[in-house]
Amino acid sequence: MTTVVTETDVRRNELAGFLRSRRERITPEQVGLPRGRRRRTPGLRREEVAQLSAVGVTWYTWLEQARDIQVSPQVLDSLARALLLDRSERTHLFALAGAVDPAPGSDCTGVTPAFQEMLTRLEPFPACIQNSRYDILAYNRTYGRLLCDLDDVAPEDRNCMLLAYTNEDWRAAAVDLPGMRRVMAAKFRASMAEHLAEPAWKALLARLEAVSPEFGEIWARHEVVGPSNRTKIFRNARVGLLRLDHTDLWLGPSAGPRLVTYVPSDEESRQGLERLMESALAEGAVPASGPPLAQA
């Protein structure tokens, strides 16, 4: 008896294989999950993808098994974000599922070699790439030593809000630490409005509330502010006081990833950044590139 393979069957199998390949390329650290000691699965586990995209584990398993199940555009959108798909991959995902992308212009870009080269070329000006959760995804050598030694911070802990409450060097370097915390919490709340159901956002919020009663008090005020550029003052442990003009360059929609730069606002700060760069070179620092960055 001949088995008839339909176009739908082919699509389901292609979709299953594509999801599995994307899942296996992502490390837990890239999405803020602990690796654990007994991990044997390459990349993420199925249950971790299900958690990150807020779907059932059984349902997601069936999807990777090419079962005949329906997938809504909203779920595909969640999967695209959880799997850190870039624009081409996202388009491919929706095409395989035979669905219309509800947000076709929402790129998910990566920290490409071109972005990393851009960060390096900006030296000695500090610069990094962050997402709207304040995860630091890549940075150049002067940014890596601006507030603390980021190279010594575990990748999953490289989050500006978390560092502002838990890292003593970071806290000491921020001249206006209370003001910094309030503004960051207000921006985080404004950004989180579009990600309320996403596990990574909820996990960061829970972690902040657990480590700092002060954060809980600030969060309870429900303050909200939008993006802004302003002069910031840092007390760098290596070179002293730095007055820097902060600028955000959005790499996608305004709620997504951004290039953060700091330009000296006076000659003394310019010279300080040059000395900071010299210090980084003397210590053998290299630009740090993080994981692919999602639209988060």
PAKOLBA-767399 format. One record per residue (C-alpha): residue number from 0; residue in one letter; x, y, z. Coordinates in steps of 0.05 Angstrom, whole numbers, m for minus. Example, Ala and Ser with C-alpha at 12.3 -4.5 7.8 and 13.67 -1.06 7.14 Angstrom:
PAKOLBA-767399
atom num=0 residu=a px=246 py=m90 pz=156
atom num=1 residu=s px=273 py=m21 pz=143
end
This chain:
PAKOLBA-767399
atom num=0 residu=m px=0 py=0 pz=0
atom num=1 residu=t px=29 py=67 pz=m21
atom num=2 residu=t px=29 py=123 pz=29
atom num=3 residu=v px=10 py=189 pz=m1
atom num=4 residu=v px=52 py=247 pz=24
atom num=5 residu=t px=14 py=312 pz=18
atom num=6 residu=e px=42 py=383 pz=15
atom num=7 residu=t px=14 py=393 pz=85
atom num=8 residu=d px=55 py=334 pz=110
atom num=9 residu=v px=118 py=362 pz=80
atom num=10 residu=r px=105 py=430 pz=111
atom num=11 residu=r px=93 py=400 pz=180
atom num=12 residu=n px=158 py=360 pz=176
atom num=13 residu=e px=197 py=420 pz=151
atom num=14 residu=l px=169 py=461 pz=208
atom num=15 residu=a px=187 py=408 pz=259
atom num=16 residu=g px=258 py=403 pz=233
atom num=17 residu=f px=266 py=479 pz=231
atom num=18 residu=l px=242 py=488 pz=302
atom num=19 residu=r px=287 py=433 pz=327
atom num=20 residu=s px=348 py=462 pz=292
atom num=21 residu=r px=335 py=532 pz=320
atom num=22 residu=r px=324 py=504 pz=390
atom num=23 residu=e px=389 py=465 pz=389
atom num=24 residu=r px=432 py=525 pz=370
atom num=25 residu=i px=412 py=568 pz=431
atom num=26 residu=t px=448 py=562 pz=497
atom num=27 residu=p px=410 py=571 pz=563
atom num=28 residu=e px=453 py=631 pz=580
atom num=29 residu=q px=429 py=668 pz=517
atom num=30 residu=v px=358 py=670 pz=544
atom num=31 residu=g px=374 py=680 pz=617
atom num=32 residu=l px=366 py=607 pz=640
atom num=33 residu=p px=415 py=569 pz=684
atom num=34 residu=r px=455 py=514 pz=649
atom num=35 residu=g px=455 py=464 pz=706
atom num=36 residu=r px=507 py=408 pz=715
atom num=37 residu=r px=474 py=350 pz=679
atom num=38 residu=r px=453 py=382 pz=614
atom num=39 residu=r px=464 py=335 pz=555
atom num=40 residu=t px=414 py=365 pz=506
atom num=41 residu=p px=448 py=410 pz=454
atom num=42 residu=g px=418 py=479 pz=462
atom num=43 residu=l px=352 py=488 pz=497
atom num=44 residu=r px=305 py=433 pz=521
atom num=45 residu=r px=235 py=429 pz=493
atom num=46 residu=e px=205 py=447 pz=560
atom num=47 residu=e px=249 py=510 pz=563
atom num=48 residu=v px=224 py=533 pz=495
atom num=49 residu=a px=153 py=520 pz=518
atom num=50 residu=q px=166 py=561 pz=581
atom num=51 residu=l px=197 py=619 pz=543
atom num=52 residu=s px=140 py=622 pz=492
atom num=53 residu=a px=85 py=609 pz=544
atom num=54 residu=v px=57 py=547 pz=511
atom num=55 residu=g px=45 py=476 pz=537
atom num=56 residu=v px=104 py=427 pz=536
atom num=57 residu=t px=62 py=372 pz=505
atom num=58 residu=w px=35 py=419 pz=452
atom num=59 residu=y px=105 py=442 pz=433
atom num=60 residu=t px=130 py=370 pz=432
atom num=61 residu=w px=75 py=351 pz=383
atom num=62 residu=l px=96 py=410 pz=340
atom num=63 residu=e px=167 py=383 pz=336
atom num=64 residu=q px=139 py=314 pz=321
atom num=65 residu=a px=102 py=342 pz=261
atom num=66 residu=r px=34 py=325 pz=291
atom num=67 residu=d px=m28 py=352 pz=256
atom num=68 residu=i px=m43 py=411 pz=302
atom num=69 residu=q px=m63 py=483 pz=290
atom num=70 residu=v px=m15 py=540 pz=306
atom num=71 residu=s px=m40 py=611 pz=315
atom num=72 residu=p px=0 py=672 pz=291
atom num=73 residu=q px=5 py=695 pz=363
atom num=74 residu=v px=38 py=629 pz=384
atom num=75 residu=l px=85 py=632 pz=324
atom num=76 residu=d px=104 py=703 pz=345
atom num=77 residu=s px=121 py=678 pz=415
atom num=78 residu=l px=162 py=621 pz=386
atom num=79 residu=a px=200 py=668 pz=341
atom num=80 residu=r px=219 py=711 pz=401
atom num=81 residu=a px=236 py=652 pz=445
atom num=82 residu=l px=281 py=622 pz=391
atom num=83 residu=l px=315 py=689 pz=376
atom num=84 residu=l px=297 py=685 pz=302
atom num=85 residu=d px=322 py=738 pz=255
atom num=86 residu=r px=277 py=769 pz=202
atom num=87 residu=s px=290 py=716 pz=149
atom num=88 residu=e px=280 py=660 pz=198
atom num=89 residu=r px=216 py=690 pz=224
atom num=90 residu=t px=189 py=697 pz=153
atom num=91 residu=h px=207 py=624 pz=141
atom num=92 residu=l px=172 py=602 pz=204
atom num=93 residu=f px=107 py=635 pz=185
atom num=94 residu=a px=112 py=609 pz=114
atom num=95 residu=l px=121 py=537 pz=137
atom num=96 residu=a px=62 py=544 pz=184
atom num=97 residu=g px=19 py=575 pz=129
atom num=98 residu=a px=3 py=635 pz=173
atom num=99 residu=v px=4 py=710 pz=164
atom num=100 residu=d px=56 py=746 pz=206
atom num=101 residu=p px=19 py=797 pz=251
atom num=102 residu=a px=82 py=839 pz=256
atom num=103 residu=p px=123 py=829 pz=192
atom num=104 residu=g px=166 py=890 pz=205
atom num=105 residu=s px=189 py=866 pz=274
atom num=106 residu=d px=261 py=847 pz=261
atom num=107 residu=c px=299 py=804 pz=309
atom num=108 residu=t px=370 py=823 pz=295
atom num=109 residu=g px=434 py=791 pz=320
atom num=110 residu=v px=499 py=816 pz=348
atom num=111 residu=t px=532 py=807 pz=281
atom num=112 residu=p px=607 py=816 pz=267
atom num=113 residu=a px=588 py=883 pz=236
atom num=114 residu=f px=556 py=907 pz=301
atom num=115 residu=q px=616 py=883 pz=341
atom num=116 residu=e px=663 py=920 pz=293
atom num=117 residu=m px=621 py=983 pz=302
atom num=118 residu=l px=628 py=978 pz=378
atom num=119 residu=t px=703 py=970 pz=371
atom num=120 residu=r px=709 py=1029 pz=323
atom num=121 residu=l px=673 py=1074 pz=373
atom num=122 residu=e px=729 py=1064 pz=425
atom num=123 residu=p px=750 py=1100 pz=468
atom num=124 residu=f px=677 py=1121 pz=472
atom num=125 residu=p px=640 py=1069 pz=515
atom num=126 residu=a px=585 py=1033 pz=476
atom num=127 residu=c px=543 py=970 pz=483
atom num=128 residu=i px=482 py=936 pz=454
atom num=129 residu=q px=424 py=926 pz=502
atom num=130 residu=n px=353 py=901 pz=495
atom num=131 residu=s px=294 py=935 pz=529
atom num=132 residu=r px=302 py=889 pz=590
atom num=133 residu=y px=370 py=922 pz=601
atom num=134 residu=d px=408 py=858 pz=584
atom num=135 residu=i px=478 py=876 pz=560
atom num=136 residu=l px=487 py=834 pz=497
atom num=137 residu=a px=554 py=861 pz=472
atom num=138 residu=y px=601 py=917 pz=492
atom num=139 residu=n px=668 py=948 pz=475
atom num=140 residu=r px=728 py=951 pz=521
atom num=141 residu=t px=716 py=1020 pz=552
atom num=142 residu=y px=643 py=1004 pz=567
atom num=143 residu=g px=667 py=939 pz=598
atom num=144 residu=r px=705 py=980 pz=649
atom num=145 residu=l px=660 py=1041 pz=656
atom num=146 residu=l px=620 py=1021 pz=718
atom num=147 residu=c px=649 py=953 pz=735
atom num=148 residu=d px=692 py=898 pz=704
atom num=149 residu=l px=638 py=867 pz=661
atom num=150 residu=d px=685 py=811 pz=639
atom num=151 residu=d px=682 py=786 pz=711
atom num=152 residu=v px=606 py=785 pz=711
atom num=153 residu=a px=571 py=721 pz=689
atom num=154 residu=p px=535 py=731 pz=622
atom num=155 residu=e px=467 py=716 pz=653
atom num=156 residu=d px=480 py=771 pz=705
atom num=157 residu=r px=499 py=825 pz=654
atom num=158 residu=n px=436 py=865 pz=663
atom num=159 residu=c px=440 py=940 pz=681
atom num=160 residu=m px=382 py=938 pz=730
atom num=161 residu=l px=407 py=877 pz=765
atom num=162 residu=l px=478 py=906 pz=770
atom num=163 residu=a px=450 py=972 pz=797
atom num=164 residu=y px=424 py=933 pz=858
atom num=165 residu=t px=474 py=877 pz=867
atom num=166 residu=n px=543 py=899 pz=842
atom num=167 residu=e px=582 py=943 pz=890
atom num=168 residu=d px=629 py=971 pz=838
atom num=169 residu=w px=571 py=990 pz=792
atom num=170 residu=r px=534 py=1023 pz=849
atom num=171 residu=a px=596 py=1062 pz=871
atom num=172 residu=a px=608 py=1087 pz=800
atom num=173 residu=a px=538 py=1117 pz=792
atom num=174 residu=v px=542 py=1187 pz=821
atom num=175 residu=d px=466 py=1193 pz=821
atom num=176 residu=l px=448 py=1121 pz=838
atom num=177 residu=p px=378 py=1135 pz=865
atom num=178 residu=g px=360 py=1175 pz=802
atom num=179 residu=m px=389 py=1122 pz=757
atom num=180 residu=r px=349 py=1068 pz=790
atom num=181 residu=r px=283 py=1107 pz=786
atom num=182 residu=v px=292 py=1123 pz=712
atom num=183 residu=m px=312 py=1052 pz=694
atom num=184 residu=a px=253 py=1022 pz=732
atom num=185 residu=a px=205 py=1071 pz=698
atom num=186 residu=k px=233 py=1054 pz=629
atom num=187 residu=f px=230 py=980 pz=645
atom num=188 residu=r px=157 py=986 pz=665
atom num=189 residu=a px=140 py=1023 pz=601
atom num=190 residu=s px=175 py=970 pz=559
atom num=191 residu=m px=145 py=912 pz=598
atom num=192 residu=a px=74 py=932 pz=578
atom num=193 residu=e px=86 py=895 pz=512
atom num=194 residu=h px=117 py=834 pz=546
atom num=195 residu=l px=73 py=822 pz=607
atom num=196 residu=a px=63 py=747 pz=594
atom num=197 residu=e px=135 py=731 pz=574
atom num=198 residu=p px=173 py=687 pz=623
atom num=199 residu=a px=240 py=722 pz=615
atom num=200 residu=w px=210 py=789 pz=634
atom num=201 residu=k px=172 py=760 pz=693
atom num=202 residu=a px=234 py=723 pz=716
atom num=203 residu=l px=276 py=786 pz=716
atom num=204 residu=l px=222 py=825 pz=754
atom num=205 residu=a px=217 py=769 pz=806
atom num=206 residu=r px=292 py=767 pz=814
atom num=207 residu=l px=297 py=843 pz=824
atom num=208 residu=e px=241 py=841 pz=876
atom num=209 residu=a px=277 py=784 pz=912
atom num=210 residu=v px=345 py=818 pz=916
atom num=211 residu=s px=322 py=888 pz=934
atom num=212 residu=p px=266 py=915 pz=977
atom num=213 residu=e px=285 py=983 pz=950
atom num=214 residu=f px=268 py=961 pz=880
atom num=215 residu=g px=201 py=937 pz=905
atom num=216 residu=e px=186 py=1005 pz=933
atom num=217 residu=i px=206 py=1040 pz=868
atom num=218 residu=w px=166 py=990 pz=827
atom num=219 residu=a px=104 py=1001 pz=869
atom num=220 residu=r px=102 py=1075 pz=848
atom num=221 residu=h px=82 py=1054 pz=777
atom num=222 residu=e px=125 py=1109 pz=746
atom num=223 residu=v px=133 py=1107 pz=670
atom num=224 residu=v px=180 py=1146 pz=625
atom num=225 residu=g px=199 py=1139 pz=553
atom num=226 residu=p px=268 py=1137 pz=520
atom num=227 residu=s px=312 py=1198 pz=533
atom num=228 residu=n px=383 py=1221 pz=523
atom num=229 residu=r px=419 py=1260 pz=577
atom num=230 residu=t px=486 py=1274 pz=609
atom num=231 residu=k px=508 py=1223 pz=661
atom num=232 residu=i px=564 py=1228 pz=712
atom num=233 residu=f px=605 py=1167 pz=732
atom num=234 residu=r px=659 py=1160 pz=784
atom num=235 residu=n px=705 py=1110 pz=749
atom num=236 residu=a px=751 py=1071 pz=795
atom num=237 residu=r px=810 py=1077 pz=746
atom num=238 residu=v px=806 py=1148 pz=719
atom num=239 residu=g px=760 py=1187 pz=764
atom num=240 residu=l px=700 py=1230 pz=746
atom num=241 residu=l px=670 py=1225 pz=676
atom num=242 residu=r px=615 py=1269 pz=648
atom num=243 residu=l px=585 py=1232 pz=588
atom num=244 residu=d px=528 py=1247 pz=540
atom num=245 residu=h px=484 py=1185 pz=534
atom num=246 residu=t px=451 py=1168 pz=468
atom num=247 residu=d px=408 py=1110 pz=445
atom num=248 residu=l px=407 py=1088 pz=372
atom num=249 residu=w px=349 py=1040 pz=361
atom num=250 residu=l px=366 py=978 pz=319
atom num=251 residu=g px=293 py=961 pz=308
atom num=252 residu=p px=225 py=985 pz=336
atom num=253 residu=s px=233 py=1031 pz=396
atom num=254 residu=a px=216 py=975 pz=444
atom num=255 residu=g px=272 py=931 pz=417
atom num=256 residu=p px=348 py=928 pz=418
atom num=257 residu=r px=390 py=991 pz=418
atom num=258 residu=l px=461 py=1015 pz=411
atom num=259 residu=v px=479 py=1054 pz=474
atom num=260 residu=t px=537 py=1104 pz=469
atom num=261 residu=y px=571 py=1152 pz=516
atom num=262 residu=v px=607 py=1213 pz=487
atom num=263 residu=p px=650 py=1258 pz=532
atom num=264 residu=s px=616 py=1324 pz=548
atom num=265 residu=d px=681 py=1360 pz=566
atom num=266 residu=e px=756 py=1355 pz=551
atom num=267 residu=e px=772 py=1326 pz=620
atom num=268 residu=s px=724 py=1268 pz=607
atom num=269 residu=r px=753 py=1257 pz=538
atom num=270 residu=q px=822 py=1250 pz=567
atom num=271 residu=g px=794 py=1204 pz=621
atom num=272 residu=l px=764 py=1158 pz=568
atom num=273 residu=e px=830 py=1155 pz=532
atom num=274 residu=r px=864 py=1135 pz=597
atom num=275 residu=l px=810 py=1083 pz=609
atom num=276 residu=m px=823 py=1055 pz=540
atom num=277 residu=e px=898 py=1052 pz=554
atom num=278 residu=s px=882 py=1014 pz=618
atom num=279 residu=a px=838 py=964 pz=581
atom num=280 residu=l px=892 py=952 pz=530
atom num=281 residu=a px=945 py=943 pz=583
atom num=282 residu=e px=901 py=891 pz=617
atom num=283 residu=g px=892 py=853 pz=552
atom num=284 residu=a px=817 py=865 pz=547
atom num=285 residu=v px=780 py=844 pz=484
atom num=286 residu=p px=711 py=868 pz=460
atom num=287 residu=a px=657 py=823 pz=487
atom num=288 residu=s px=603 py=795 pz=441
atom num=289 residu=g px=542 py=765 pz=472
atom num=290 residu=p px=485 py=721 pz=446
atom num=291 residu=p px=438 py=738 pz=389
atom num=292 residu=l px=390 py=792 pz=413
atom num=293 residu=a px=316 py=784 pz=408
atom num=294 residu=q px=262 py=836 pz=401
atom num=295 residu=a px=258 py=844 pz=475
end
